[in-house]
Structures are given as structure tokens and as C-alpha cells.
Amino acid sequence: MVRFLVSILLGVVVTFGLFVFMAYLISGGAKRYADAGDSVVIDIVSTPPESKVQQRRRVPPPPPPPPKTPPKPQAPEPEQSNDNSGLQFNVPGVEISGASAGMDAPGAGFGRDGEATPIVRIEPKYPIQAARDGKEGWVQLSFTINEVGGVEDVKVIAAQPKRIFDKEAKRALKKWKYKPKIVDGKPLKQVGLTVQLDFSMGQ
């Protein structure tokens, strides 16, 4: 009987002790969680880095060098066109006031008296169709030399065969240049001059 009472008493004491211990644990654990919850402070402070704006200054390009002085133009030399290989053009001369002045006749200077002198002669082109057909011929032309040595008023007097070489003969004669006729130191206009251009198939 005594043992039964002692065991009951011990069970009550042990049970009470366990309840007390559990209460302590519960109260202490809650306090720890509370302390832990109160102590957790998250402070995120981000300071942006100072940005330095780089300014690029545009440097203007250096000025271009001054242009070089162009060379002085040289006086043009007398031209003589020869575009038709194997074709011959016979220019016997130009009749001036009844006298024949050949293409190589010596000319007088512009400042003294003298007859008109050719300085540029452009040979006519041989028409393609005429060259293909093997045709030959000639064209007689009348023209005027003005005060500056240019050729104007070109007209066909006669041609053989007709209208085959007229166009090329007139076109070439209009490009001729002369030293005009000088009388008393002044250039004069000459009209009614004639020339014959021969078109022949030369080898």
C-alpha cells in the first residue's frame, strides 16, 4: 500500500515537473522568436555612383590648302586634222582676189599690210557611204574671211558627184582659221573667195 502511494506521488511530481518545463520552454521559445523578429532589420541603402559626363569637343578640320596657280595656257599651234587613214584630200589652194594663195604661202604679221594667210586647216571627213562604194570627187566652195580670220558664208559652187561630199566639205571649211587681210594696219573682210576640196581614195 505504501509503495502504491509513493508511486502515485512520484508520478504527480514528475508530471508537474514536465508541465512546468514545457511551460518554460514555450515561454522562452516565444520570447526568443520575438527577440529574433524584433532584431531583424533590413536596411538597404544604395548610393548611386557619381557619374561623370564626358564631353567630347569636336575639333574643326584644318582648312584646305589654297589651290595651286594653274599654269599659263600656251598659244595654240596650227591644227591639221587627219582622221581618215588611207584617204587623201587634195586642197590645191585658195583663190584670193584673182591670185592663188597656197596653204603654205608665207603670211604677213597682223600689224602690217598683207594678204589673208591660213593658219588652221581642218581636213574634211570622207563620207562612210562614199568610201564604202569607192566613190571619189571634188567640191568647189565660195566663202568669206571676216575681220578676225573666221570663215563664214560658205556655199557650194559646183560638185562632182553632186550632194555626196557637199556636207563634209562645208563643215570642214567653216573650221578653217586665217590671219585676215591687213590694209593700212586694219583687218579687212574678204568676200567671194573660192577653194576646191578633192576627195580621192588614196593608198
HELIX and SHEET records of a PDB file:
HELIX    1   1 VAL A    2  SER A   39  1                                  38    
HELIX    2   2 ILE A  128  ASP A  133  1                                   6    
HELIX    3   3 ASP A  166  LEU A  173  1                                   8    
SHEET    1   A 3 GLN A  80  SER A  81  0                                        
SHEET    2   A 3 THR A 117  ILE A 122  1                                        
SHEET    3   A 3 LYS A 177  LYS A 179 -1                                        
SHEET    1   B 4 GLN A  88  ASN A  90  0                                        
SHEET    2   B 4 GLN A 190  SER A 200 -1                                        
SHEET    3   B 4 VAL A  94  ILE A  96 -1                                        
SHEET    4   B 4 ALA A  99  ALA A 101 -1                                        
SHEET    1   C 4 GLN A  88  ASN A  90  0                                        
SHEET    2   C 4 GLN A 190  SER A 200 -1                                        
SHEET    3   C 4 GLY A 137  ILE A 145 -1                                        
SHEET    4   C 4 VAL A 151  GLN A 160 -1                                        
SHEET    1   D 2 LYS A 181  VAL A 183  0                                        
SHEET    2   D 2 LYS A 186  LEU A 188 -1                                        
END                                                                             
